[in-house]
Amino acid sequence: MLFIAIMRELDRLKEDIEKVRSQFYIFYELTKMMRTTLRLDEIVYIILTGLTAGQGLGFNRAALFLVDEQTNLIKGSMGIGPINAKEAAGIWSHIEEEEKDLYALIKNYHRIKEGGAKPKFMEVVQNLSFPLTKESGIIYDALYEIGHLHITQETLGKFRDDPLVEKLDLNEFLVASVWIRNHPAGLILVDNFFTGKKITDEDTRIFNMFVDQAAGAIENSQKYEDTLTKAHTDALTSLWNYGYFQYRLDEELAQAKAKNYPISLLMIDIDDFKKFNDRRGHIQGDNALRMISTIIRENCRRIDIACRYGGEEFSAILPYTPKEEAHTLAQRIRKSVKRNPILNEHFTVSIGVASFPQDAPDKETFISKSDQALYLAKGAGKDKVILI
């Protein structure tokens, strides 16, 4: 009997050692993958794939929420996992058939970015936002909790009306706050909604280790993106600069081609600005540029990319925008500049509008066409919007 007990204990120890070895391997692989990029969206995808992949921690679903201090909201950043049991079965059988490893699963994100269909659960999570108030329930409480909350089937009853539980149809789940520089920056949530597998103490321990590692990766990514933002921001106007305009136009055109939607481009020039500069001086000229750039920014939508193109010329990339809609926005900018006194003077702007793919098949032609429309607006007496 003693011999049998010893052998059972040895088997248990071997199993524990194998688990630890597997866990260290997972963390090693994920750390390597996180070093391949500093882009926040890619880091987040790696983190959530590590939590859900069979070779990772194996939860059914994982979601990340990040605090937006400007809007005082906590917003869904990304979600990985199936939206329902039918999709879950299809995804898991497909993975098993193709024997996909972590690297292959993560490469899938680049296909999504390049125009593949966005998974439904990802869409659901990215459409969620909650105010940073107690009315948000669990998501607010968990954000300021150092550590994790484990909501079990037994404790779920008192949370049935909770906004997060309702929107994601949660049963048993883990949620932990992500702290960066001694401040709560977001939350990671995982569950086993489709398999119904209980979340064990071991699952929780590894999840907490993973959240700590994820916090460091997110912090590094945010620092990188902050640096990138500063490098691509025009120092005078705080709009995006010419280099960022070129970069984003490439990206937006690639997305538009892949998903078959229109983009419009505005080229905006301040009328007779040189005369103002000569008369009032460059300091006042700089002040006028700042104020006009603010008007342009305030009249653009959140999805638009407003840039200082150079000198007194500005541009705005308008994704998902046909020419007629772009014309309406351009007129709004023109009228707003005209009716707002700037340094006790009245300015006007001329704007040229072109659309892809209606007016141009490629980037160079697209810019050229909007420039042509701008010159036509100047030649027609200024203070006008011209569509090519």
Secondary structure in CASP SS format (residue, H / E / C, confidence):
PFRMAT SS
TARGET T0000
AUTHOR 0000-0000-0000
METHOD secondary structure of the structure
MODEL  1
M C 1.00
L H 1.00
F H 1.00
I H 1.00
A H 1.00
I H 1.00
M H 1.00
R H 1.00
E H 1.00
L H 1.00
D H 1.00
R H 1.00
L H 1.00
K H 1.00
E H 1.00
D H 1.00
I H 1.00
E H 1.00
K H 1.00
V H 1.00
R H 1.00
S H 1.00
Q H 1.00
F H 1.00
Y H 1.00
I H 1.00
F H 1.00
Y H 1.00
E H 1.00
L H 1.00
T H 1.00
K H 1.00
M H 1.00
M H 1.00
R C 1.00
T C 1.00
T C 1.00
L C 1.00
R C 1.00
L H 1.00
D H 1.00
E H 1.00
I H 1.00
V H 1.00
Y H 1.00
I H 1.00
I H 1.00
L H 1.00
T H 1.00
G H 1.00
L H 1.00
T H 1.00
A C 1.00
G C 1.00
Q C 1.00
G C 1.00
L C 1.00
G C 1.00
F C 1.00
N C 1.00
R E 1.00
A E 1.00
A E 1.00
L E 1.00
F E 1.00
L E 1.00
V E 1.00
D E 1.00
E C 1.00
Q C 1.00
T C 1.00
N C 1.00
L E 1.00
I E 1.00
K E 1.00
G E 1.00
S E 1.00
M E 1.00
G E 1.00
I E 1.00
G C 1.00
P C 1.00
I C 1.00
N C 1.00
A H 1.00
K H 1.00
E H 1.00
A H 1.00
A H 1.00
G H 1.00
I H 1.00
W H 1.00
S H 1.00
H H 1.00
I H 1.00
E H 1.00
E H 1.00
E H 1.00
E C 1.00
K C 1.00
D C 1.00
L H 1.00
Y H 1.00
A H 1.00
L H 1.00
I H 1.00
K H 1.00
N H 1.00
Y H 1.00
H H 1.00
R H 1.00
I H 1.00
K H 1.00
E C 1.00
G C 1.00
G C 1.00
A C 1.00
K C 1.00
P C 1.00
K H 1.00
F H 1.00
M H 1.00
E H 1.00
V H 1.00
V H 1.00
Q H 1.00
N C 1.00
L C 1.00
S E 1.00
F E 1.00
P E 1.00
L C 1.00
T C 1.00
K H 1.00
E H 1.00
S H 1.00
G C 1.00
I H 1.00
I H 1.00
Y H 1.00
D H 1.00
A H 1.00
L H 1.00
Y C 1.00
E C 1.00
I C 1.00
G C 1.00
H E 1.00
L E 1.00
H E 1.00
I E 1.00
T C 1.00
Q C 1.00
E C 1.00
T C 1.00
L H 1.00
G H 1.00
K H 1.00
F H 1.00
R C 1.00
D C 1.00
D C 1.00
P H 1.00
L H 1.00
V H 1.00
E H 1.00
K H 1.00
L H 1.00
D C 1.00
L C 1.00
N C 1.00
E C 1.00
F E 1.00
L E 1.00
V E 1.00
A E 1.00
S E 1.00
V E 1.00
W E 1.00
I E 1.00
R C 1.00
N C 1.00
H E 1.00
P E 1.00
A E 1.00
G E 1.00
L E 1.00
I E 1.00
L E 1.00
V E 1.00
D E 1.00
N C 1.00
F C 1.00
F C 1.00
T C 1.00
G C 1.00
K C 1.00
K C 1.00
I C 1.00
T C 1.00
D H 1.00
E H 1.00
D H 1.00
T H 1.00
R H 1.00
I H 1.00
F H 1.00
N H 1.00
M H 1.00
F H 1.00
V H 1.00
D H 1.00
Q H 1.00
A H 1.00
A H 1.00
G H 1.00
A H 1.00
I H 1.00
E H 1.00
N H 1.00
S H 1.00
Q H 1.00
K H 1.00
Y H 1.00
E H 1.00
D H 1.00
T H 1.00
L H 1.00
T H 1.00
K H 1.00
A H 1.00
H C 1.00
T E 1.00
D C 1.00
A C 1.00
L C 1.00
T C 1.00
S C 1.00
L C 1.00
W E 1.00
N C 1.00
Y H 1.00
G H 1.00
Y H 1.00
F H 1.00
Q H 1.00
Y H 1.00
R H 1.00
L H 1.00
D H 1.00
E H 1.00
E H 1.00
L H 1.00
A H 1.00
Q H 1.00
A H 1.00
K H 1.00
A H 1.00
K H 1.00
N C 1.00
Y C 1.00
P C 1.00
I E 1.00
S E 1.00
L E 1.00
L E 1.00
M E 1.00
I E 1.00
D E 1.00
I E 1.00
D C 1.00
D C 1.00
F H 1.00
K H 1.00
K H 1.00
F H 1.00
N H 1.00
D H 1.00
R H 1.00
R H 1.00
G C 1.00
H H 1.00
I H 1.00
Q H 1.00
G H 1.00
D H 1.00
N H 1.00
A H 1.00
L H 1.00
R H 1.00
M H 1.00
I H 1.00
S H 1.00
T H 1.00
I H 1.00
I H 1.00
R H 1.00
E H 1.00
N H 1.00
C C 1.00
R C 1.00
R C 1.00
I C 1.00
D C 1.00
I E 1.00
A E 1.00
C E 1.00
R E 1.00
Y E 1.00
G E 1.00
G C 1.00
E C 1.00
E E 1.00
F E 1.00
S E 1.00
A E 1.00
I E 1.00
L E 1.00
P E 1.00
Y C 1.00
T C 1.00
P C 1.00
K H 1.00
E H 1.00
E H 1.00
A H 1.00
H H 1.00
T H 1.00
L H 1.00
A H 1.00
Q H 1.00
R H 1.00
I H 1.00
R H 1.00
K H 1.00
S H 1.00
V H 1.00
K H 1.00
R H 1.00
N C 1.00
P C 1.00
I E 1.00
L C 1.00
N C 1.00
E E 1.00
H C 1.00
F C 1.00
T C 1.00
V E 1.00
S E 1.00
I E 1.00
G E 1.00
V E 1.00
A E 1.00
S E 1.00
F E 1.00
P C 1.00
Q C 1.00
D C 1.00
A C 1.00
P C 1.00
D C 1.00
K H 1.00
E H 1.00
T H 1.00
F H 1.00
I H 1.00
S H 1.00
K H 1.00
S H 1.00
D H 1.00
Q H 1.00
A H 1.00
L H 1.00
Y H 1.00
L H 1.00
A H 1.00
K H 1.00
G H 1.00
A C 1.00
G C 1.00
K C 1.00
D C 1.00
K C 1.00
V E 1.00
I E 1.00
L E 1.00
I C 1.00
END
